[in-house]
Amino acid sequence: MDILQSFTSQLELKKERCSMMRFYITLAVLTSCLWAWLPLAHTSQVRPVPDFDQNGLVDFPDFLLFVGKFGSKQGDERYEDRFDLDGNGAIDFSDFLSFVNDFGKTSLSGGDENDVNIPDANLRAVIADSLGKGRDEAITRTEMAVLTHLEAQDANISDLTGLQFATNLTFLWLTGNPITDLSPLCDITNLTGLVLFGNAITDISALANLTNLGHLNLGGNNVSDIWALSNLTNLNWISLNDNAIEDISALANLTNLTWLDLSGNSISDISSLANLTNLGELNLSGTLITDLSALSNLTNLTLLRLTNNAITNISALSNLTHLESLDLGYNSISDISVLSNLTNLTYLNLSDNAISDLSPLVANTGIGGGDRVFVANNPLSDESLATHLPALYSKFDKSASLGACVPILPKNLSVDAGSSHTLQTTYYLHVDHTKIRPPPYAAALAYADFNEDGHIDIFYASGEGTRPITFPAELYLNDGAGHFYPDTNFFGGNPPRRILPRKALTGDFNGDGLMDVFVLCHGYDKPPFPGESSYVILSSPNGYVLGSGLDTFIGFQHGGASADIDGDGDIDVFVTHSNSDGGPFFLINDGSGSFTQDKDRTEGLAHKGLYTAELVDVDGDDFLDLLAAGHEYDPEGGNLPTQILWGDSTGVFSTTKATILPSVVGHGVVPDIDVSDTDGDGDKDIVINRTGSGDENHRFYEGYYLQLVEQVGKRRFEDKTAQLLFKNEDINADWITWIRMCDCNGDGHVDIVVDNAARNLIWENDGTGTFRPR
């Protein structure tokens, strides 16, 4: 029993995966206790030595692999017969004795350089591709040593065994994989860059010896203990966002750090950061901090993010005069007097605090020109409203930079198109969203003259989705000179909030002649994707009010479209209801903005993979057609072709009456789709906004590809991208949220415009339906 307890205690060695000395000491003690047993356990037994990683030596990495299987039996998910050294069907104490007996021995087969074991087929494929080898060819240790750079994003890699032979790797990028065990990395000491964002990692002790690391990204995992980083003093860039970290004292001696992201953790004490005086950028958003005194000497900071905390006192920032970007949104700050001296600021977010006095911003001589300052959702005093706000506005350049082309939409929409489909008009507005409001970027955008002053205003419903934090809807009014300012009275200062709104549909939903907004929401964007309810904002004599009855429809409502689907003169809504039981449905409007669910108007349309929809009369028969898209290729299944479900007098959209549109290999994710007569021949053509789908070496949700599908006859379509849409692809860029189609240069021809934060992307139509980038 003492021996067994001694062995059990040694299982804790897994937490010290690269500490060879501790293992050897323990091994020596344990072996001395067991030596008398070993001859009995191994008499005349013929078997290969347990060189599990096939590096030619039974050593510590083999021990870690063995410990990971200890206690499993045949039939268990963890069981592998190569670890069952005595062949009795269980990996038990007898096998441990065998392993101890062979520890330190060389392997006869280990010298065969064609015998590298890479059990994970996905990792093996990535390595083979990087080496220019066939995926079924043997990979040698010599070939592994040639690798200096390896990248595998969203490749479904779970086991890194075999990677320990890539001893000359300097950069390793493995984002979006289900990796948990990092032990094969423990001796790759040439690594200078390691990116492991979005895995399932809890234990990083295997990184303790990687002292050449300069760049490390462990964001989006479940790491709580970061002591393994304490001696990695060459680190200058670390991202640890969205983990389970509470204690950051391990970072105290990493004085070469210039960039650090700790957002989305449960950190309350940041005193360990006090000596990291080389920091230039620091993100502490979404933590539990209240005391900023540790930041007072970090005078090299140029960017500091402190949103979503419980901060009340910012006096510690008074000496940070090199700050150019400061984000203090969603705190409890009332006194901002220290900001008057931070004259290098070009970006300042003070939204959603307790600020009444804006005079320190007026006194700041550096604020003005093209700077961006946000003060929405604060209880401003009468003096600040009457004097300070106008004084601030007078400092800024009121011209809006080009970012999006926004047409005016009619309040009562014809059968031709729903409110989310862009109608071509002669009026358009150029908008740079980053100069109007602070992050996070709002995917749910709505453009309309909400205050009836003749100018187009902008409704924003933003969110992050990676954390269960809600954000309020916002209304920015147009002053007629191209400047937008927050409507502080919107919803009486208490607008609706959601975790992640995804699409906003404008229209007069309650029939009073004023613009309303329907907001589709999908909520927390991580498994199990619990979803959330959408909402509708309705105009009333006393301002905007929240429509009732939608709270019962909870789901991953990523997309939708609006139009008069039942022909009664009011606007109804189609909801994709992705990743949720029950499938897509319609919300039928009674004319007052109250909706009833109707599940019987679609047939055969799978909900999984359905994220994008539009309602347009594509074939000109005076019946609305339903365009449905999303994930044509999904690594997790649920593939959905991009298609048009043709409308008719039955009012039912069925996949048996559908046309499948051409797909694009590697670009099988469709965030948006739009319809217009691009070539002036009288029928509707289709522009499909695509991004990477994780197949054919295209990263999931990365890059963009615009596709032009021309209607060459009634309900007949051909992909004309190669002939008519030039420079339509960038696989390394961010994906595009929305495309708009309108005449942006006044030549009478519809153009393609990106409406995505501040991206200046326009493809101009030469009049023949041929598009070239501006």
N, C-alpha and C positions, 0 to 999 in steps of 0.2 A: 504493500500500500504506500509506504514512504517513497519507493522508487516511482510509482505511478504518479503520486502527487508532485514529485520533483519534475517529472516529464511535463505534466500539465502546466506547471508554472513556467516552463520554458516556452510554451506556446505564445507567451507574451512577447517573445523575441520578434514576432512578426511586426511589432511596432517599431523595431529598430533594424529595419531591413538592410541597411548598408553599414551597420556597426559590426565589422568582422571581429574585432577584439573581444567584444562582449560574448559573441557566440563561441569563440574558441575557449574562453575561460569556462563557460557553462558546459561545453562539450567535454572538456577534460574532467571536470568534477563528475559529470554523469557517467562517463565511460569508466572511471575508476570504480564506481559502484556496481557496474554491470559486467565487468570484464569476465567474471567467472561464468556468466550465463552465455556468453557469445559462442563458445565452441559447440554447446548443445544446440543452439539455434541455427547453426550453419554447417553442421557436419555433412560433408560430401555433397553440398548443394551446388549445382552448376547453374549459373544465371549471369547475365550481364550486370556490370556495376551500375548503380542508379545515377548515371549522368543524364538527368532528365532534360537539361537544356543543350546537351550534346556539344559542350564546349571543350571536351577532352579531359575534364576534371570533375570529380564529385566534390562540390564546394557549397558555399553558403547560398547562392541562388537556387541550387537544387534542394537545399533544406527548406527554403521558403515555399517552393512548389509542393514539397512533401507535406508540410504543415497544413497547407491549404486543402489537402485531400484527407487529412487524418480524421478517422472516425467514420468515414463513409463506407457503405457496403454496396454490393452489387444490387442494382435497381435504383440506387440513389442518383440524383442528378449530378452530384459532385464526383461520383466514383469513376476512376479510370484504372484499367487493369495494369498499366505500366507502373503504378505506384503500389500495387498489391504484390510485394516482393516475394511472399511465400505462396501466393496463389490460392489462399484459402477463402477468397471471396470478400474479405474485409481488410481495410487498411487500418491496421491496429498496432499494438505494442510490439508484436513479433516483427512486423515490418520496420518499426523504428529501430529495433536492435540490429537488423540487417543494415539499415542505412548508416548507423553509427560505426559499424564494423568496416564499411567501405569508404567512410569519409576521408578525403584527401587522396584517394586512389585516382590514377589516370584511367581513361576509357580507351579500350582498343579501337572502338568504332569512332571515338571522338576525333581521331586524326583524319578521318575521311572528310575532306572539305566539301563534299557534295551531300553531307548528311545534316544540314542545318534544319532543325525542326521549327516550323512556323505553323502551328495548329490552326490558327485563325485564317480561314480561307480569304476573308476580305483584306486582312493585312498582307497576306502572301501576294494577293493580286496587285495591291498598290506597290509593293516592293518590286515585284517582277516587272510591272510597267515602268517603274523608275529606272530599272536596270536595262530596259529594252529587251527583256526575255519573255518567252512564252509563259503563260500562267501555270502550265503543267511541268515546266522544266525545273530541274534541281537548281537550288541557289546555294552557292558556296560561301564559306566564311570570308574568303578573299574578296568575293563580289560584294558581300555585305559591308566590308571595310571600305569599299569605294564610295559608299553613300555619304554625302555631306549634307544633303537637304532632302527632307521627306515631308510630303503634305498629303493628308487624307481627311477631308472634311465630310461629315455626314455619310461615312462609309460603313456604318454598322460594325465597326471593329470593337471587340470586347476583350481580346486576349493579346497582349504584347509580347508573348514568348517568342524568342528568336531575334527580337530587335536588339538584344544585348550584344549581338555580333557587329552591329553598326557602330563600331567604336569611334569612327571619325565623323559621326554626325555633328554638325554645328547648329543646325536649325531643324526643329521637329514641330509640325503643325497638325494636331489631331482633334479639331473641334467637332462637337456634335456627335460623339460616339458614346456607347454605353460602357466606357472603360472604368474599371474600379481599381485594378491592381497595377501599380507603377513599378514594381520591383525589377522588371527587366531593364529599366532605365538607370539603375543605381550606379552603374560603373561607366556610363557614357559621359565621361568628364570633359569631353571637348565641346559639349553643348554650350552655346552662347544664347540661343533663343529657343524657348519652349512654350507652345501655345496649346492649352488643354481646356479651353473654354467649352462649357456645355456638355460635360460628361457626367459620370456618377461617382466621382472620386470623393472619398472621405479621409483617406490616409495618404499623406504626402511625405512620410518619413524617408521614402526611397530617394528623395531629391537632396538629401542632406549633404552628399559629397560632390554635388555638381557646382563646384565653386567658380567655374568660369561663366556661369549664367549671368547675362546682362539683362535679358528680356524674359519675363515670365507672366503668362496669362493663365490664371486658374479660375476665372470668373464662371458663375453659373454652375457650381458644383455643390457639394454638401460638406465642405471642409470646415472643421472647427478648431483643430490644433495646427498652428503654423510654426511651431518651434524648429522644424527642420530648415526653415529659412534663415535662422538666426546667424549663421556663419557665412552666408552667401553674400559676402560684402562687395562683390562686383556688380550686384544687381543695381541697375539704374532705372528700370521700368517694371512695375508690378501692377497687375490687375487681380484683385481678389473680390470683386463685386459679387453680390448675391450668393453668399455662402452662409455658414452658420457660426461665424467667428464672433467671439466675445472679447478675447484677450489678444491685444496686438503688441504686447511687450517684446515679442521676438523681433520686431522691426527696429528696435531702438538703436542698434549699431549699424544699420544699413545706410550709412551717411552719404553714399554715392547716389542715392535715389534722387531722380529729378521728376519722376511721374509716378503717382500712386492713386489707385482707385480702390476704396474700401466701402463703396456704397452698397446698400442693401444687406447690411450685417447688423448684429445686435450689440454694437459697440457703444459703450457709455464713457469709457475712460480713454482719452487720446493723449495722455501725458507722455507716452513713449515717442511721440512724434516731435517733441520739443527740440531735439538736436538734429533733425533732418533738414538742415538749413540750405541744402542744395535743391530742395523741392521747388519745381517751377509750376507744376500742376497737381492739384489734390482734390479728390472727390470723396466727400463724406456724406452724401445725400442718403436719406432713408436709413439713418442709424438712430441711436438713442441719445446722442450727445446734447448736452446743455451748456457745458463749460468750454469756452474757446481759448482759454488762457494759454494753452500749450502752443497755439499758433502765433503768438505775439512776436516771436523772433524769426519766423519763416519769411524773411523779407525778400526772398527771391521769387516768391509766388507771383505768377502772372494770371493764373486761373484757379479759382476756388469755388467749389460747389457744395452748398450746405442745405439744400432743399429738404423738405419733409423731415424735420427734426422738431425739437421742443425748445429751440433757442429763444431766449429773451434779451440777452445782453451781447452786443457785438463790439464792445469797447476794445477788445483784444485785437481788433483788426486795424486799429488806428495807424500803426507803423507800416502796414503792408502797402506802401505807396507805389509798388510796381504792378499792382493788380490791374489787369485789363478786363478781366471777365469775372464777375461776382454774382453768384446765384444764391439768393436767400429766401426764395419763395416757400410758402407753406410752413411758416414758423409762427412764433408769437412775439415778434419784435415790434416795439413801439417807438424806441428812440434810435434815430439814424443819424445823429449829429456827427458821428465819426466819419461819415461818408463825405463830408464836405471837403476833406483834404485828399481824397483818393482821386486825384485829377487825371490819372492815366486810364480810368475806366472807359471802355467803349461798349460794354454790355453790363447791364445791371438789372436783376430781377428781384423785385420786392413784393410781388403779388402775394395775396392771401396771408397778410400779417395783421398787426394791430396798429398800424401807422396812421396818425392823424395829421402830422406836421411834415410837409415836404420841403420846407425852406432850406434844409441842408443841401438838397439837390439843386436848388436854384443858386445857392452860394458856391457850388462846385464849378470852378472856372473851366474845368476840362471837359465837361459834358456839353455836347452839341453836335453840329454837323451830321455825320452819318451814324452817330452812336445810337444804341438801342436801350431804352429804359422802360421798365414795366412796373406799374403800380396798381394794377387792377385788384379789386376785392379787398380794399382797405377802408376803415372808417374815417375817411378824410374830413377834416374840420371845414367849416364854412369858409375860413380864410384860405385854406389850401385849394378848395374847389374854385373859389372866386379869383384868387390871386396867383397861387403857386403853380397850379396846373397850366393856366395860360402862359405864365412866364417860362415854364419848361418847354411847352410846345413851340414857343417863339425861337428856341435855340436850335431846333432841328430843321434839317432839310426835308421839306414836305413832299418832295418828288418820290414816287414809288418806283422801285426798280422792276424790270421785267421778270416775271416768274410764271405767270399763268394768264391765259386768255379766257375771260369769263363772259359768256353771253347772257343777256336778259332772258328769263324764262316767263312765259305767260302764266297767269294764276290758274286759269282753267285750261287744262291740257286737252288737246284733241286726241283722236284715236291714233294719230301718227306716232306719238312718242310719249313715254312717261317722263316724269319730272327729273329723273336722273339721267336721261338722254339729252345730250347737248343739242339745242336747236340753233340753227344758223341765223344770226341777226346782224345788223350793221353796227350795233353797240357792243363794245367789249372793254374790259378793264385789265390793266396790267398790275399784277400783285406779286410782291416778294414777301411771303409769309414770315420769314425770319426777321423782317424789320417791323412786323406788326405785333407779334406776341412771342413770349419765350417758349422754349421746349417744355414738355414733350410735344412733338409734332402732332397736329390734329389730322387724323385720316378722315374724320367726319366733318366735311366742309359744306356749307350751304351759302349760296349767293342770292341775295334778293334785296329789294328796298323795304327793309323791315319797319322803318319809321316814316315811310311815305313822304320823304323830302326830295324825291327825284334822283337820289344817288344810291348806287348799289353798295349794300353793307355785307358784312361777312359774319356768319355764325360758325363757331368752332366748338367741337366736342372732342376733347383730347383724352389720352390715356397712355399708359405704358404696357399693361398686360402681363409683364414679367413679375409683377408683385401685386398682391391684392389691395392696391391703394386706389381710391376713387379720385377723379378730377372733375371740376365743375364745368358745365357748359358756359360759353362766353359769347357775347355779342359785341362786335366792333363796328362802330358807326363811321360812315364816310363823311368827312366834312366838305366834300365837293372839290377839294384841292388835292386829292390823292393821298390825304393823311387819314389814318384810321385810329380811333381812340376807343377805349373800352367803355361800354355803357354800364356805369356803376349801379344803375337802378334796375338792371335786367333781373327779373324775377325777385325784385325787392332785395337784391344782394344775396339771395339764397337759391341759386339755380340748381337744377337736377345734376346729380353726379353719377358717374359710372366708372368701372375699372378700365374698360376699353371699348368705346364707341367706334364703329367701323365705317358707317356710311350714313350720310344725311340726305334726305329727300325733301325738296321744297315744293310747296303748293298750297292752295287754299283748301285745307282739309275740312274746315267747319262751315264753309260757304258764306263767310261774312265779308268777302272782298279783300281780305288782308292775307299776307303771306304767313304760313305756318311751316313747321319743320318736323318731319318724322325722322327719328334717329335709331338706326339699327345697331345693336351692341352684341359683342360676343364674349366679353369678360376675360377672365384669367386665361392667358394663352399658353398654358402648360398642362400636361396630364394632371387630373383626368378631364380637363376642359369642362368645368361645371356649367359654363354659360352664365348669362344674366338676361334681364328683361330689357327690351327696347322701350322707347317712350316717344310721345308726340307732344310738341309745344304748340299750343293754340293761342291765337290772338283773342283778346276780349276787350271790352270797354275800359277795363282797369289794368291793362297791360297783359303780358303773356301768362298763361296758366298751363299746368300740366294736365294732359288728357288722362282719363281714367280707363281702367280695364285691361291694360297691357301687362301688368305685373304678373299675371298668371302664365304668360307665355315666356318661359325661361328656356334659353338654349344658346348654342353657339351660332348666333345670328350674324354671320359674317357679311352677307350681302342681301340685296333685294332691289326691287324696282317698283315704281308707282305709275298708275294710269287708271282710267275708268274701265275696269275689267268687266263689270256687269251692265254697263250701258245706262246707268241711272243718273248720270250727270255729275257724280262726285268722284273723288280720287280714292282708289283702293291701293293696297300694298301687297306685293309678293315678297315672302320671307324665305331665304334659303334654308335656315335651320340646320346648318351643317353639323356633323359629328354628334347629332342628337337623335334620340328615338322619335319616331313619328314622321320624319321626313318633312319636306317643304310644305308650305301652306300659303293661302291667301288670307288677308285680313280685309273683310268687306266693310266699307264705310257706310254708315246710315245717313250721311250728309251732315252730321254735326261733329264729326271727328271721333265718334265712338265706333269701335270695330268688333266684328264677329268673325271667329275663325272658320275657314272653309278649307277642308282637306281633300275635297272631291274634285278639284279643278285640275289636278295633275295626276298622270298615270305613268308608272314605270320609271320615274325620275329618282335615282338613288340619292339619298341625302349625304352619304359619305363622299367627300371630295367636291361637293357643290358649294362654291364660295362666291360666285359672281353671276349676276343676272341683269338683264335689261328687257323692257317691254317696248317693242317697236313694230310697226307694220312694215316688215321687210319686203314683202312681195307685192304690196300695193293693192290688196284685195279688200281693204277696209276692215280687216280683222287684225287685232294685235297678235303679234308673235312673241314667243318667249325665248330669249337667248340665254342659254345656261352653260356655265363654264366653271372652271376651278382647277382641280388637279387631274390632268390627263395621265400623268404618271406620278405615283406616290410611292416612295420607298416602303411605306407601311400598308400598301394596298388601297383599294377603294378608287381605282382609276375611273375617271369620268370623261368621256369625249366632249369636246366643245361642239355644241349643236344648236340648231334652231328647231323648236317645237312649234309647228305651224298652227295658228289659231283658225277657228272656223265658227260656225253658228252654234255649235254645241257648247262653247265656252270651256271646253276641256282641252288641256295641253297634254298630249301623249307622246311617249317615245316611239310609238308605232307610226306616228305621223311626224317624223323628224328628219332633218338633213344634218349629217355629220360634216363639220367643217375640217379642212386640212389641218393636220397636226404638224409640229416641228420637233424633231428629235432633240432631246436635251433641254428644250424650253417648254416643258409640259405643264407649267403652272401659269394660270391666266388670272392676274389680279383685276383686270378691267377689260371692257369690250365696248366699242362704240360703232355707230352706224351713220352713214351719210352717203349722198350721191357724190362720190369723189371725182368722177370724170364727166359729169354733166350729161349723161345719157338717159336720165330719167328714172333709173332704178337705184336701189340702195346697195351700197357696198359696205364692207365691214373692216374695221381696223381692230386687231387683237393685240393687246398689251401682254407680253409674255416675260417670264423670268425662268431661271434655272430650276430644274426638277430633280436634280440629284442623280441623273443617269447620263451615260455617255460623257463622263468627266466634266459635267456642268454642275456647279455647286447649287445646292438647294436654296432657293430664294436669293440668288445672287446674279447680278447682271440684268440686262434688259434686251429684248428682241421684239421689235414692232413688226407685225405681219399685216399685209394688205391682201384681203380676199375680195375679189371683184365678182359681182353678180353678172355673168355673161349671158344669161337668159333667165326666165322666170324660175326661181328656185334652183338654179344651176350656178355653181361657184368654182372659181379657179384661184389658186394662190399666185398672185402677181407681184409678190414682194421683190423678187430678184430683178424684175423688169422695171418696176415703178416706184420702189421705195428704197432710197439710197442711204448708205451709212446708218442702217437701222438697228445695229447691234453693238453692244459693248458688254462682254461677259465679265469684266472686272469692276463695273460700276455698281452702284446700289440699284435695287429694283425700283421700278416706277409704280407709284400708287395709282394715280389717275391720269388718263389722257382726256383732253377736250378737243372737240373739232369745231372750229369757227374761222371766219375770215379775219385774220389778224393783221393783214397788210392792206386791206381795203381794195383788193383787186377783183373782188367778186367771186373768188374761189376759196373753197373750204381748206383750211390748213390743219395740221396736227400739232397740238401744243401739250406739253407736260405740265401738270398741276401737282407739284410735289415739292413742298418746302420752297426752296429758292432756286431750283434748277432751271437754267435758261436753255431749254431744249425746244426748238420749233422746227418742224419740217414744212416748208412752204410748197404749195401746189402751183405748178406753172400754167394751169388751165387745162391740161390734158389728162389730169389724174396722176401725174408724175410728181413725186415728192422728193425734195432735197433739203438737207439741213441748212438753216439760216447761218 
